[in-house]
């Protein structure tokens, strides 16, 4: 297995099943005794560079670093940085790398995190790159599935924006390493990118595609729901044509879904999930948020060499 110390976390494409399972095992150890980690990264500094808005990813990394005894520095608002003066992305990344021991980057351009990893000498974690990948979100999704006993021999439905969603792209790729069936539910214009479908076919992954959630809800064990992302559409009229395509309701699940179905969502959610579902046993998306801290603690500790 490839060592994790000083390793970049850029894409799920870079990871084997064995490596993912190891991260999940370490996260489970952290979950059982989070207070036992309180000084493992004492005097270490994590730089947060978010060129796009974020709540959960940014704050959970901050929380994870503080719980490990480390500290964070934050680029903050772009308009308050030297980027506003015309400093290049390259120079900004190189400069901040001199202040920290590792960094998390979120950027609207696909490939930005990998580029950063090639020009700095500290580890880089991809906090989301455009429509590309979001590996740490996928790891917490997988951790949630593992804790719910839904990571093997299940049918996982993925609903919504499959074309532009980096969380979906990361998750689908990772799930090909597990024994699951997948069901993709999407508006016709938001189908998965060809490169992912080709990967599924090449690896003989069982999957089904449809446009109507009612047709398949009774067959799936997990429903992973994504927001249709207004900010990703090159033509805003295309967004409005599909923006309200789906809404998962309590009545739908009670009447047609399996009793032990679980709902996941990377958040933020808008209108795609009826609010009445938030407090039902189906909803696990707020639990995902909690698990995200343990997973990111595990990753930070593995990268810094304090976990084996």
N, C-alpha and C positions, 0 to 999 in steps of 0.2 A: 504494500500500500504506500502511496506517495506520502511523504512527510507533510505536515501542515505548518510547521514553524516557518514564519516569514513568507507564507504562500499568499498569492493574490486570490481573491474570490470574485470572479468576473462572470462566469456563465456556468449553468448546469451541464453544459456540453463537456466541460473540463473534468467532471467527476464520475467515478465509478460507483456502482452499487455499494461496494465495500466501504468506500470513503464516506458516502452519504450515511450509511448505517452507523459508522463510527461517530460522526457528528451528532446524530440523534441519540446515541448511547451516552455521549458526554453530556448532552443537554439534559438527559434524564437524571444523570448524577447531580447536575447542578440544581435541578428542580427539587431533588430530595433534600439538599442541604445548601441553599443559596447563601446563608449567612457564613458558611465555612469558607467562602471565597472572598471575603471582604477586603483582604489586603494583597491579593495575588498580583495585581498590576499597579501596586504602589509606585509612584514616580513615572508612570507611563502616561503618554498623552495621545488622545485620539482627535484627529482633525475632522470636522464635519463640513463638507463642501456641497451645499445643496443649491443647484442652479434651477431647480423646480420646487414648487411647494411640497411640503411634507409635514405630517404630524406623527404618524406611528413609526415610520422608519427612523426619522431623526431622533425622536424622543426616546424610543426604545433602545437605540444605540447609546444615547446619553445615560439612560438608566442602567444599562448593562455595564457600561464603563465605570460608573460611580459605584455600583454594587461590587465590582472587582477591585475597588480601591484606586482606580485611575482617575484621570481628569480629561476634560474635553475643551477644545477650542473650536470656535464656530466662525466660518466665513461671514455668516449673517446675510443681510439683504444685499443683493448684487448692486443696487444703487448706492450703497454705502461703502462699497469696496473700490479698489483701484481699477477694477474692470470698468467702472463708470468713466474713468479717466482715459480708457483706451488700452489698458494692459491686456496682453493676450492671455488666452486660456492656458497656453503652455507655460508662460512665465509665472502666472498665478499658482499653478500646480507645483512648479519647481520651488517657488519661494516657500509655500506653506509646508512642503515636505521637509524643510529644514527646521520646522518648529515642532514636529510631532513624530511619534513612533509608528503610526499607521494612519490611514485616512479612509473615510467613506465618501464616495462621490455619487451624487444624483445629477443627471444632465439630460436635456431634451434630445441630444444627438446620439443615435445608436453608435456604439463603439467608443464613446468618450472615455469610459472607465478603463477599457483595455489599452487605449492610447496612453492614458495617464500612467498605467502600470509599467509601460515601456520606457517612460522618461524620468521616473523617480526611483529612488533607492529604498523606499519603505513600502510595506505591503499596502495594496489598494483593494478596497471592498466596493463592489458595484451596488449602489443603493437604488438602481434603476436607470437604464439608459434608453431614453426614447421608447420606441416600440420593440426594443431588443429583448433584454433579460432583466430579471429581478431575483437573483439567486437566493438571497436571504429570506425573502418572502416565501419562496418555494420550500426552503428548509423548515420554516415554521409551519407551513401547510402540511408537509409530510409528518412533522412531529405530532401535529394535531390528529392526523389520520392514524398514526401509530397508537396514540393514547386512546383513541376511540375504537381500536381494533378494526380499522377500515383500510388497511394498507395492503392486504393480500386477499385475492379471490373475491373481489367486489367489482361492482359496476359503478364507475364514477362519471356522473354527468357534469358537463361544463357548459354553462349557459351565458349568452350575451355577446360581448365584443371579443371574438376570437382572432380577429384580424390584427388589431392594434394593441391588444393587451399583453404587455411584457410579463405580467404575472401568469397568464395562461401559457405563453410560449415556454417559460421556464418550467412550469408545472407539468405540462404535457411531455416535455422531453424527459424529465425525471421519472415520470410514471411509467415510461417505456421500460425502465429497469426493474419494475415490479410486476407481479402476476395480477394484473387488473384488466378489465374491459373498460373502454371509454365510450361515452355517448356525447356527441357535440350538438348543442342546440343553439342556433344563431339565425339572425336575419340573413337572407341570401347574400347580401353585399359584405358580410363580416365573417366569411369563412376563414379557417386557419390558413396561414401562408403555405405555399406549395412546398417549401423546404421541410416543413414539419410533417406534412402529409406524406411526402416521399420517404421521410425517415420512418414513419409508422409502417408504411407498406414494406419497406426494405427489411424491417425487423419483425414482420409478421404479427404486428400488434392488432388485436381485435378492437374494432371501433365501428360506430354507427353515426350517421349524420342525419339531422332532421331540423325542421324549422318550428315545430309545434311541441311545446313542453308537455301538453296534455297527453300526447301519444306515447311518451316514454317514462313519465314520472313514476309509474307503478313498477318499473323494471330496475330502477337505480337505487343504490345504497347511500350514495353521497351526491349532493347537488352543490357544485361550486359555482357561485353566481358572481358575475362581474358587471360593474358599471359600464354603460356605453359612454365612452370618454369623449366629450365634446372637444377637448383640447388636441386630440390626435387626428381629427379629420382635416384633410387639406381643403375640402369644400364644405362649408358649414351647412349647405342645403342637404348634403348627404347625411349629416348628423340628424337633422330634424326629420328626415324621412324614416329614421329607425329608432329615434331616441326613446320612444315609449313602447317598444316592441314587446316587452315582457314585464309581468308583475307576478311574483310568486305569492300566493295568498294562503291564508290558513285553511280556508274552505277547500282549496285544491288539494292540499296535503292530507287533510283529515279524510277526504273522500276517496283519494286515489293512491296516495303514497304508502310505502311500507312504514310500519309503526316505528321502526328504528332508523329511519332516514335521518341523516344529519345535513344541515346547511352550513356551508363555509362561504366566506366572502373576504377578499383582501382589504376591503374598506378603502375610502369612504363609500357608503351606499347612499342612493338617492331614492328613487321610486320603485326600484326593481324588487324590493322585498316589502311586503305589507308590515307595517309597524307592529301589528298584533302578534307577529311571529317572534319578536325579540325575546319575549319571556317564556317561550315554549321550549320543551326538550329538544326540538329540532335544531334550534339556533346554537351554533358553536362559534360564531364569528367573534364574540367578545372574549371567549376563551382563547382563540387564536392570538389575540393581542397579548394576553398574559404569557402564553407559551413563547411568543416572539422574544421576550426578554431573556428567557432561559437559553434559547437557541443562539441568540447573539452573544450572550455571556460565554457560551461554549466556543463559538467561533473566535471571539477575541482572545480567549485563553489559549486555544489551540495555535492561533497565529503567533502569539507572543511566547509560546513554548512553556506555559505553566500547566497545561493539561497534556496528557499523553494519550 
